[in-house]
Amino acid sequence: MSRALRLAALPNCETSFADISSAFASKRELEAALAALAPNRTETEALLRLWTTYCRSDQRPPGGLSAWPSWTIWLVLGGRGAGKTRTGAEWVRGVALGQPGFLEPGAERIALVGETHAAVRDVMVEGPSGILAVHGRRADRPTWQPSLRRLQWPNGAIAQAFSSEDPDGLRGPQFGAAWADELAKWRHPDETWDMLQFGLRLGQRPREIVTTTPRPIPLLKRLLAEPRVAVSRAATRDNARHLAPAFLKNVVGRYAGTRLGRQELDGELVEEREDGLWTRDRIEASRVAAAPDLIRIVVAVDPPVSSGRRADSCGIVVAGIDSAGCGYVLADATVRAAKPAEWAARALAAWRRWSADALVVETNQGGEMVQAVLREVDPGVPVTPVHASRGKYLRAEPVALLYEQGRVRHVGAFPELEDEMADFGPGGLSTGRSPDRLDALVWAVTDLMLRPAGAPRIRML
């Protein structure tokens, strides 16, 4: 975008200056644009000190400059290095100074709660993105008093440090605002959170920010379900320009798509159910980087009953087996809300891509029609029809046992398929939707490993 276009994108004087950053690729370009608008030096420096001038949209307090936004808790979920600490520190700064869009009037007493006292000191206060670091002007910068575990601003505002190791330490003090960091790592999350809520009783409307990489703990699930909680999300890749290239290449590249990567890098809440047939740990243990030579490959298709926007997905999973009898899941080509011709083309594309031996197709719902649709696209495709005579759970149990025995591997990561596996129990998926990807997986593995095999032939991948 040219400078002229970017200048044209600047908001006029009646709009919030917080949206200005979306028109520029860097702070240097923003400085140049401000110079072109010819404000005086003092005004320019003041604008550039505003965090909301150049932060990402997910780092701005929800509700913009509204004096009374609907939320009382701002939950910031993010991956490692996504900028959560900076977001929390800037929010505390804005709250302590009473800046527009944060808390007006400012809070006189603020609680800082971390996993340990050391974490509060080293990350939230003294860290490179901590509270002390985000105060550019010496006149506004608070003083850290380590022996008292508190920060004191020149305007009189005070922030006190607390640890989740000692929930009772929050008994007695009262606050108008709070920053809770890495909530999902707290030693005593429920007790500490409860004591913090009892202390938030100063001012007209106390507020708090929670910054954390998510883990499926009950407290976090409850917060996500509460209407008074505003949620922001950010992935590690959203902050890529502030991270080391080697980190992005080695760490992000290695863990992308895995359970750990989705939690620690994408900031997702990755769950599993207690009565599920598969556990996340078992799925992770099955992961490999590549498959060996395979003697047979199939593409399994679980066709939807209907088509249209609200139709079930068409589950399409590619799997193979090696000469030692070990199965390998090679691809998840599932397609959503597709017409018959579309999912048939997708399945045949996977069959060709992997030089598969057969298309294994469930025929419970219009079996002849399903085969006819596939053969209409390609008359020569070898279709192996299968009919479900037992329920989904009973069909899946022997396949889950193969995973427990370490006889099925995942070549890479298949997040959506693995979510269905971890959420599948006696009653199906917790959402009530059809487990289309899982069904296709079960058909593929069953055909390869739980039925007599045909004559083998070696193939190179």
C-alpha positions, 0 to 999 in steps of 0.5 A: 500500500502506498503512503498516499493510500495509507494516509487516506486510511487514517481516521478523521478527528472524530474517530478513535486514534486506536485504529490507525495502526491497521493502515501501516506495516511498521511503527516507522511508517506510522511515524512518517505518516504522523510527520506528514500530518504536521502535528507538533513534536509533543503531540506526535510523541504522545500519540506514539506512546499510546499502546492502542496506536500500534498494538494488534486488535486482539490486544486492545481492551474490548469495547474500545473507548466505551466508559462502561463496556459489558465485560468485567473479566477480559480473558486473553488466550494465546500461544507462547510468545503471542504477546499476552504479557505485553497485553496484561502489562499495558492494561495495568498501566492504562488502569493505573493511569486512568487512560481512556478505554482502560478504566476511568477513573483509574484504579487506586489498588491493583492485584497482580496474581501469578503462579508464584511470587517469582513469576510475578516479579520476573515476568509480570513486573521486571520482565522484558514485556512487564509493567516496568518495561512498558512505561516509556515516560519516567514521570509515569513509571512506578517504583518496584518495592521488592521487600513489600512486593508492590509497585507504586505509581507517582499518582499514588496507585499501588499494585500488590503481588500475590502467588497462587501458592498462597490463596489466603494471602488475598484475604484482607486486601481490596482492589479495583482491578487485577491482572491474573497471569497464566491462570491455567498453571496456578497451583490452587486455581479455584481457591486463589480465584475465589479469594481474588473475586472477594477482594475486587470491591473498590470503585464503581465497576472493578475489572480484571484481565486474565492472560494465559496459555489455555489448558482444559482446567475446570476454572478456565472452562467456567470462565469461557461459559460466563457472559460477563467474560470477554475473550481475545485469542492470539496465536504465536504466529500473530506475533511473528515479527517480534520472535526469533526466526529460528524459533519460528522455524524449529519450534513452530515448524516441529509442533504445528498441528500437534496437541502440544502445538495447538495448545502452546502455539495456537492458544487452543483449549484442547480437550478430551473426555474421560470416557473416550475411546482414545486419549490425547496421549495415545494419539500423540504416541502414535505420531511419526514423521513418515510412513515406510513402504506400504503393501496396501492403501485405501481411501475410506469414504463416509458419505453424508445422508444429504447435501447443503450447508447444514449437511454432515461432512463427508468423511474421507481418510487415507490409510495404508498398511506395511508388511509387518501389519502396522497401519498408517493414517496418511491423510484426512481429506474430509469435505464439509457441506458438499454436494455428491459430485463434489465429495466424489471428486474429492475422494477420487482425487485422494485415490489418485494422489495416493495410488490407492488400491480401493475406495472403501465406501459405507453404503448404509445410506443409499448404497447403490446411489453412492457407488453410482456417483463415484463411477459417474466421475470415474467408471474404472474406480474400484469400490469396496462397499461396506455395510454397518451392521453394528453401532459406531461405538462397537465398530470403533472399539477394535480399532481403538484397541489397535491404537492401544497396542501401538499398531496404528501410526499417524503420519503427521498431524490431523487436528480435526480428526484427532479432536473427534477421536478424543471426544468420542465416547459411548454416546458419540461426540459431545456435540451430538454431531456425526463423527464423519472423520472418525467413521472414515478412519474406522472403515479404513483401518478395519478394511486394512487390519481387521479383515483378510487382506488380498495379495500384497504388492510393495509400493514406494511413497 
